């Protein structure tokens, strides 16, 4: 930041000139590999801790051992800053910073803390600069994108050109103003943290809402009024259902249950080959596609609108996920999927809701066959799955109600993503105001206006519209 762009009374100093001590980190060794007395156990803060730093404060730091003389130079104290000098990638430059505070030092309080060798310790000269102020500025510098000018290395491993980086200019207001700016930023970022915490709960709430909708759908609760308060009874089945419903095995309701193609897919070709990664939240995700140009395979495994795709092999948590094929475009399906072709007696969307409900997920967990890293549910087991079966008219009513409720959840989810994007952009905007000298001056101005108008009110005077 050039002197002429700084607020009145501010100066600038190079990063190098506001630091009293700089040293690289130490990854140390595994505690189980070392028995020498001159090694001590420490908590090593890594680059992976940075992402959730404001929440976790290094609680996930790795327990390692380092030599005593290394610890004496690298032992972290309150006010130290760690800067990432190696790591990152195409979408994440190095140069992220974290501030060591009292909360950090209280994590694993019996262990001293150091930074790993991918981080560098920066200790501020407290006579010149407030450490949290410096940390906020380095955060702003990173968020602004200017840090990219100081990157080296490959796409997969970036390095910070520290000798060049330490020459960057740091805005340097008087210490008293630095303290006021930090106090204001702490309050604002505290509000942001609180808002983010509330926002972060929304995806889980929406997921639970959708599952509750599906549970009510497959048990008849969702269409209870449509049936005029019909009594719900168990019918000796796996879940309670209305009297007018029945239970049917999936194989009774399906024309066929068919495994997909085992042929190798290609990056380019005539027709997309849908794989297990293309099944997301009950729908087909058309990104990350593979293709086939084998006309025999295409003819044999071609999908038609209304087919369901059941993921027969996946991790224990994901095996059994299902999506409906709506015929958006021509496609075939791969071998880890089973094509379920419903009969006319069951609506494919209703069946898709059933197979994505918690009832079906629980069944998948109970019947899956576990391998080393994957689980499997074969077509025979899938055919034995018990489907709660209302009339076709009620199936259509259920589909209509579920789609309406899901549409509401989609709108909320869209609003959530929009708000999250705006909130993610706020830190840079707030910090920009702070380092233009606008944050505190506005605060003082508002304080003065409030006090003057308060005094006038006490005297029975009208406000003068102070701007």
N, C-alpha and C positions, 0 to 999 in steps of 0.2 A: 504494500500500500504506500503510495507516494505521499510525501509530506504535505503537498499542496491540496490533497484530497482529504486530509484529516481534519476533524473538528478543531476549533480554536483551542489552544492550550495543550493539544496532543502532539506527540512526537512519534517517531518510529525507530525501532532498533532491530538489528538482525537477530534471528533466533539464537545464533551462536553467542551473542553478547548478553542475552538475558538468562543464560544457563550457568550454573555453578559446577555441574558435574554431569558427565555423559559416559555411559558404559554399555556394552552389549550384554545380552543375557547368557544364560547357561542352562542347557537341557539336563545336565547331570546324568545319573545312571539309575538303573532299576534297583530299588532297595534290596531285592533278593540276591543281587549279584555282588554286593559289596559288604565286606566285613571289617575293613580297616577303620581304625579309631578316628582318623582325621576327616572322615566323611560325616555329614550331618543331614538329617531328614528335613526337607523343605516342601512347601507347596509351590509348584511352578505354574505360573499363569501363561496360557498359550493363546494363540490367535483365535482359536475356537471359542474362547471365553468372551471375545469382544462383542459378538452379535447381541447377546442378552445381558450385557454388562450392567446396565442401570437396574435390572431386576435381580440378577444373581450375584453380582459383586465378587466374582471369582470363586464362588462356592464349589464349582466343579473343577478347580485346579488339580493338576496331576501331582501325586505324591512321589517325589524323587529324592535322591541323595546327591549332594555336591560336596566338594572339599570345603573345609572350614575357611580357608583363606579366600575362596571365591565368594562365599556368603558374606564375609566381612565387607567386600566391595559392592555387593549387589543387593544386600538386604533392603527391602523396600520400606519406606517410611511414609507417613501421611503427607500428601502434597506431591509425591513423585508422579511422573507421567510416563506411561509406557507407549511407545510408538511402534507400529508394525513395520518392519523393514524388509520382510521377505514373506512371500505367500501370495494371496490374492489370485487373480485370474482375469480373463477377458472382461467380465462384468463386475469385477471387484478390485479396484486398484489397491495397492498397499498405501500405508500412511494413516490408517485409522489410529486413534489415540484413546486411551482410558486414563482416568485419574484415580490414584490410590487414595482412598479416604478411610475414615474410621471404620465404616461398615466392612470394607475390604479386609482390613487387618483383624477384624473380629471373626472372620471365617476361619475355621480350624485354628483358633487363637493360640493353640500350643505350638504351632509351626510358623517359622519365619517364611516370608513370601519373597519370591524372585520372579523375574520374567524369563521366558524361554529364549533360546538363541535366535529365534525369529523376531524378537522384540528388542528394543533398545530403551534403556532407562534415561529419562531426561529429568534432571533436578533443577528447578527454577531457582534463580538468585532472588530470594524473598525480599531483599532490599530494593530490588528493581521492579519486580513483577509478581503479581498475585498468581499462584500456581493454578487455581481453578480458572482464572481469567485467561491464562495462556492455553489451558486445555480447551476452553471454549473456542478460542481463536483458531487453534489447530484443527478442531472439529469443523469449524466454518470453512477453513481453507480446503479441507478434504471434501466437504459437501459441495463446494463451489466447482469442483472438477479441476481446479488448478494443479492439484497434486499430480495429475497425469503427466505434466511436463517434467516430473522428476522420477519417472519410472524407467526401469531397465529390465533385462531378462526376457524370457519367452512368454508366450500366451498363458501357459500353464503355471508358471512360477515367476512372479514379478518381484523385482528388487527395488528398494528405494535408494536413489542416488543421494545418500545422506550428506556427503561433502558439499553438494550443490544445494540440497534442501535446507541445510542449516544457515544458508545466507538469505532465506526469505525474510522479508520485513514484517515485524510484529507491531501493530499499533500500540502506542504506549501513552495512555492518559496518566494523570497523577494517580498515585496509589489509592487515595481515598475514593476517587471516581471508579477505579478498577473494582474496589470492594462493593460499591453501590451497584455497578453493572452485574457483578456476580450474584449479588443478593436478588436482584430482579430476575435474572436468568434462572436461578435456582427455583424461584416461585413458578415462573412460566413453564419450565420443563417439568416441574412437579405436577402441574395441571395436565400437561400433555401425557405424562406417564399414567395418571389416573384415567384419563379419557381413553388411552390405548388399551388399558387393562379391561375397561368395560367393553370396548369394541371387540377385543380379542375373544370375548365370550360369545359373540353373536354367531359365528359359524357353527359352534357346538349346539347352541340353542336352536338354530334352524335345522340342523341335522336331527336333533331329538324331536322337533316339531314334525318333520316329515315322517319319521318313524312312527310317531303316535298316530298320525293320519293313516298310515298304512295298516297299523294294528287295528284301528277302528274299522278300516275298510274290510279287512279279511275276517273280522269277527261279527260283522253286521251292525256294529254300533253306529257307523256313519250314516246308514240308511234306515235307522230305527223309525224315524218319523215317517219316512216314505212308506214303510210297511205298517203304519198306524200302530206303533207301540207293541209290536209282536213280541211275545215272550222269548227270551234267550235261554237255551238249554244246551247241555254238553253233547248229547247224542253219542256218548261213549267214544268220542274222538279226541284228538290231541289238543284242541282248543274249543272254547264255548262258541256255538253258532246258533242262529235262529232256528225255530222249528221247521220253517219252510226250506231251509238249506239242507244239503247233504254233503257227504265226503266222497271224493272220487280219487283214485290213483291217477297220477299224471299220464300214465300210459293209456288210460281209458279215454283221456281227453285229447290225445295227440295222434295225428296221422303217422308221424315218425319221430324217432329220436336218433340223430345221425351224427357220427364223428366227422370232423373236418379233414381237410387235406393235409397230408404229411409231407408234401413236396416243398422244396426250398423256395422261399419267396425271394423276389428281386427288388432292388431299389427303384427300378423303372419297369413299366410293363403296361398291359392293356387294361387290367381290372384290379382294383384294390383287394388285398387279402386281409380281412379283419382278424386281428389277433387279440389276446387277452388284454393287452394294454389299451385297446380301443373300446373297451367296455367301462364306462364311467357313469356312476349314479343312475343306472337304469337306461342309459341312452348310448348311442354310438358316438364316439369321439373320432372325428375324421382327420385328426392330425397324426403325424408320425406313421404314415402308411407304408406298407410293402405291397408288391404287385405280382401278378401272374400274367403270362401271355400264352400259357398252355391251354389251348381251346378245349381239349378233352377234360382237363381239370375244371375249367370254367363252367363247362356244361354240367359236370357232375356235382359241383358244390355251389352253384349259383343260388343266391338267396332271393326270396320273394317277400314283398311287404307283409308284415304281420308275423314273420318268423321271429322266434326268440333265440338268443345265443347265450348258452350257459357255460360258464368258465369251469371246466372240469378239473384242471390242474393249476394250482397256484400256491401261494403261502397259506398257512392255516387260517389266517385272518381274511384272506381275499377269495379263497376257493368258493365257488358257487355264485359269484356275482353274475348278474344277468342283465341283458339289454334287449330292447325291442328294435328290430330292423324295420324302418319305415319306408324303404324303397327310394330314399333320396337319390341314390345313384346305384349303378350296377356294382355288385360285390360278391366275393366268395369268402369262405371262412376257413381258418387254420385248424390244425389237429388238436389243440388244447381246448377247443370249443365243441359244444354239442348243439346242433340245430334242433330246436323244438318247433315242430310245425303243428299248431293247434287245430283241432276240429272246429266246425262251425258252431258247435254248442258252447264254446267258451271264447270270450272276447280276449284277444291277445294282449291288449293293454291291461285288462283286469288280471290276467295271468302274470304279466310282468310285475304288477304291483305285489301280487302274492309272493312271487319268487324273490322280491327285494325286501320283503318285510322281515321283522325280527323273528317271527315265527319260522320262516324259511331259513334264516341265518342260523338259528338255534339247531334246526334239523341238520343243516350242513355240518355244523360242528360235531354233532353226535354221530353221523354216519361216515365222515371222511376217513380215508385210509392215509396214515401219515408215513412219509418217507423221510430221508435225511434232512432236506430243507423244504420239501413241498408236500402238499396234501392232494388227494385225488378222490373224486366222486365219479364212478363210472355210469354209463347209460342205464344199466339195470337198476342201480340204486335210485337214480333220478326218476326212472319210470315208476318206482314204488312210492314216490313222494305223495303225501296225502294233501289234496287240494280242497279247501272249503269251497262249496259249489252252490251259489245262488242261481236263480233264474236268469236268463239272458237279459231280460228287462232290468233286473236289479243290478246286474253286472254293469250295464250301460250307465245306470244312475250313479253307481259307485265311481266309475271312471270319470264322469262329469264332475262329481263333487271333489274327488282327489285332484283332478287337474285344476279346478278353481282354487283350491287351497294351496297347491304347489305354485300356482301363478303368483299368489300373494307372497309366498316365501321367496320366489325369484325376484320380485320387486324389492323386497327388503334386502336381499343379498346384493342386488345391484346398487342400492343406496349405500349399503355398507362399504362396498368396494370404492364407490365414489368418495365417500367421506374419509375412508382410510387413505386414499391417494392424497387428498387435500391435507390431512393431518401429517402424513409422511413428508410433505413439502414445507410444513410450518417451521421445523427447526432451522432450516437454512434462511428462511425469511426473517425469523426472529433474530438470529445471529447477525444477519446483514444489518438490521436496524441498530443492534447493539454496537457494532464496530464502525458505524457511521455517526455514533454519538447521539442517536435519536431516541434510544430506548429510555435512558435515564432522564434526559432533558424533558421528554414528554411526561414522564412520571412526576417530575418536579413541577412542571407547568400545571398538571391536573391537581396536584396537591395544593398549589398556591390558589388556584381558582376555587377549589373546594373550601379552603380556609377563609378566603375573602367573602365568598357567598354565605358561608356560615356566620361570619361576623355581621354581615349586613342583615341577615335574617334575625339575628339576636337583637339588632337595633330597630327591627320593624321596617327595614328598607326593602324595596324590590330589587331583584337581581338586575345587573346591568348587561347581561348577555356577553360576559367576558369570553373572548375567543382564545 
